[in-house]
Amino acid sequence: MIQNLPDIFKVSDLKKKLAFTFFILAVYRIGTAIPLPGVNADAIRAFFQAQTNNIFAFLNMFSGGAMKRLSIFALGVMPYINASIIMSVLQTAVPYLEKLSKEGAPGREKITRITRYATVLIAGIQGFAFTFWIESMRPPGGQPVLLVSGIGFRLLLVLTLITGTMLVVWLGEQITENGIGNGISLIIFTGIVAGFPAGLKRTLDLVKAGTISFFGLLFIGLFLLAILALTVWVEEAQRRIPIQYAQRVVGRKIYGGQRTYLPLKVDQSGVIAVIFALAFMNFPLILMQFFPNTQIAEKIRIFFQPGNPVYMIVYGILIVGFCYFYTYITFDPHSIAENLKKSGGFIPGVRPGEQTAQKIKEVMNRIILVGAVFVVFIAILPMILRGKLNLPFYFGGTALLIVVGVALDTMGQIEAQLIMRHYDGLLKKGRIRGRYFNIK
């Protein structure tokens, strides 16, 4: 792979796309360091130092540290993801949206426009909840977090947060259109990777302090490598259904007759199911920001603490459910069976048409369950390690799935660009099978 990397810089168009992508990601990282107007940076820092294992520390990871700094990008792309979830559900329930989804590019453009409007609405709701949360902050030193108060100032903060979210979405769309990779996923990827140096520093500080021994650090490193290898293996795993094409005689030539396969990914939904489940788990917490310092709000916060056994069970059930839901709204066995029938393809031993669709659906149900169980294991693993072993396990769970999935997809796009221009791929043997981590 390293030997083939210089080929990237031989293609001028690919170089421009990569340079544009890095430039947009740099702009995003600069934005995460710009604080909201009228906030006390020292009070924020003191507050988040005391918040090491709650949902807000988890969301801070997704925002690339923007939430911890109370940046203009503090909400990140979560409102857009929530809007995308709602639109995905409505497309299966609202006939008008279902019709739009089948109209090709014009229909998808209309759905994208509606999603953006929904993003503004959700960002406004989350922005108000965020301002209530800021006002309810109680840093250890008792310093005020907001230096200014009043309804006018609160509206200014909400407007700034909405603008920041829409700017992040726009930056992601620019990467998708003019750069390499899916923009929204790369922005989330960048935010997570940006926290790795701090996580490594915390681990080394624990080693220096004697909290973790050298052999303990070695065990953590080997464990991380094993989990990383397992994740890559599952993300690339496929169940191949053999497909046979019938022979056709046209004049003196014989067409068809070749044998191929239908590849079905074991983890078809990838990290999308985890993000969907996380959005549902966060919704009650967002609502409770409107009712701070109440008994019911405190109970909900305790229940929704990552590491709580009930939280992990509900979280796992939601992930499994969304794995099935997302797969079946993006993968239609009946449509595939119909296309195979029209092109003269069939599964050996299975009749074309409805029986082929049932066969594909049967196989999908089995492999979705395997992929969903693996995703649940990876998603709750950091909670178990932090709660039981008190390890500084930063690289894991949802972050690991996103990093691996986005890295494979981006490498797959780069490899496709190289092969299209008659260069070798990034790997000497085989091809990178990425899956676009699309949030539309």
Secondary structure, 3 states (H helix, E strand, C coil): CHHHHHHHHHCHHHHHHHHHHHHHHHHHHHHCCCECCCECHHHHHHHHHCCCCCHHHHHHHHCCCCCCCCECCCCCCHHHHHHHHHHHHHCCCCHHHHHHHCCCHHHHHHHHHHHHHHHHHHHHHHHHHHHHHHHHCCCCCCCCCECCCCHHHHHHHHHHHHHHHHHHHHHHHHHHHHCCCCHHHHHHHHHHHCCHHHHHHHHHHHHHHCCCCHHHHHHHHHHHHHHHHHHHHHHHCEEEEEEEECEEEECCEEEECCEEEEEEECCCCCCHHHHHHHHHHHHHHHHHCCCCCCHHHHHHHHHCCCCCHHHHHHHHHHHHHHHHHHHHHHCCHHHHHHHHHHCCEECCCCCCCHHHHHHHHHHHHHHHHHHHHHHHHHHHHHHHHHHHHCCCCCCCHHHHHHHHHHHHHHHHHHHHHHHHCCCCCCCCCCCCCCCCCCCC
